[in-house]
Amino acid sequence: MAEHVCPWWMGYLLILPLRRLYENPTRILGPFVEPGMTVLDVGCAMGFFSLPLARLTGENGRVVCVDLQPRMIRTLERRAKRAGLVDRIESRVCTETSLTVEDMTGEIDFACVFHVVHEVPDASVLMAELYEVLRTGARMLVAEPAGHISVAEFAVTVALAEGAGFEIEARPVLKRSHAVLLCKPSNPG
Ligand SMILES: C[S@@+](CC[C@H](N)C(=O)[O-])C[C@H]1O[C@@H](n2cnc3c(N)ncnc32)[C@H](O)[C@@H]1O
């Protein structure tokens, strides 16, 4: 595994309930997710955001969870089963350079891209891939950890997203993260 990728055992720390005190998934993502939606969770790890997303999309919705590391995906699947959410979650082990979601072009209603862009080798490739799979008018939330990603580095990520065709809709204020809400516009400029 490349050095910049979060080690699999860190996945257990990322799902600690304590994290919800400063990063509450339902509060953060609730405003953007509706029942019945198809949501993509990029770099889902063990599902800190995926399980709450599955509750938000409801029984007619779907959460497509992709991660590079099979151990993250295996634990996510176990947790989804225990939570009774396995029918709403589709998990995929992707590669470092592709989310392997080519079959979902224009199908995604919302993407959660939380603390993963800095681990991806080429963020411009990631943004282009996300642009392809989001439907027109769909939104995505990109957040990066303020602890080790500078404001200038985050600005580069946002510029790459704009370069791929996304428009900035809002700058949500999150504790410990830089964040941007992006939209795939109906009339690309
Ligand atoms: C810091 S963790 C964040 C996990 C989760 N989004 C969260 O906030 O709890 C980053 C995750 O992204 C995954 N990852 C790293 N590079 C990736 C890539 N190129 N494609 C997909 N996932 C990747 C890692 O395996 C890890 O599970």
The ligand as a MOL file (V3000), in Angstrom:
LIG
                    3D

  0  0  0     0  0            999 V3000
M  V30 BEGIN CTAB
M  V30 COUNTS 27 29 0 0 0
M  V30 BEGIN ATOM
M  V30 1 C -8.5140 8.9760 5.8930 0
M  V30 2 S -9.5300 7.6520 5.3310 0 CHG=1
M  V30 3 C -11.1250 8.4470 5.3590 0
M  V30 4 C -12.2390 7.4620 5.3830 0
M  V30 5 C -13.6600 8.0090 5.4260 0
M  V30 6 N -14.0020 8.7910 4.2570 0
M  V30 7 C -13.8790 8.7880 6.6860 0
M  V30 8 O -13.8740 10.0250 6.6230 0
M  V30 9 O -14.0600 8.1590 7.7230 0 CHG=-1
M  V30 10 C -9.1920 7.5630 3.6000 0
M  V30 11 C -9.7450 6.3180 2.9250 0
M  V30 12 O -9.5680 6.4580 1.5180 0
M  V30 13 C -9.1100 5.2340 0.9880 0
M  V30 14 N -8.3570 5.5230 -0.2460 0
M  V30 15 C -7.0810 5.9440 -0.3730 0
M  V30 16 N -6.7510 6.1030 -1.6580 0
M  V30 17 C -7.8520 5.7910 -2.3780 0
M  V30 18 C -8.1470 5.7410 -3.7690 0
M  V30 19 N -7.2310 6.0610 -4.6840 0
M  V30 20 N -9.3890 5.3770 -4.1530 0
M  V30 21 C -10.3260 5.0480 -3.2090 0
M  V30 22 N -10.1040 5.0430 -1.8870 0
M  V30 23 C -8.8780 5.4140 -1.4740 0
M  V30 24 C -8.2540 4.6270 2.0800 0
M  V30 25 O -8.1270 3.2310 1.9190 0
M  V30 26 C -9.0360 5.0240 3.3290 0
M  V30 27 O -9.9800 4.0580 3.6830 0
M  V30 END ATOM
M  V30 BEGIN BOND
M  V30 1 1 1 2
M  V30 2 1 2 3
M  V30 3 1 2 10
M  V30 4 1 3 4
M  V30 5 1 4 5
M  V30 6 1 5 6
M  V30 7 1 5 7
M  V30 8 2 7 8
M  V30 9 1 7 9
M  V30 10 1 10 11
M  V30 11 1 11 12
M  V30 12 1 11 26
M  V30 13 1 12 13
M  V30 14 1 13 14
M  V30 15 1 13 24
M  V30 16 1 14 15
M  V30 17 1 14 23
M  V30 18 2 15 16
M  V30 19 1 16 17
M  V30 20 1 17 18
M  V30 21 2 17 23
M  V30 22 1 18 19
M  V30 23 2 18 20
M  V30 24 1 20 21
M  V30 25 2 21 22
M  V30 26 1 22 23
M  V30 27 1 24 25
M  V30 28 1 24 26
M  V30 29 1 26 27
M  V30 END BOND
M  V30 END CTAB
M  END
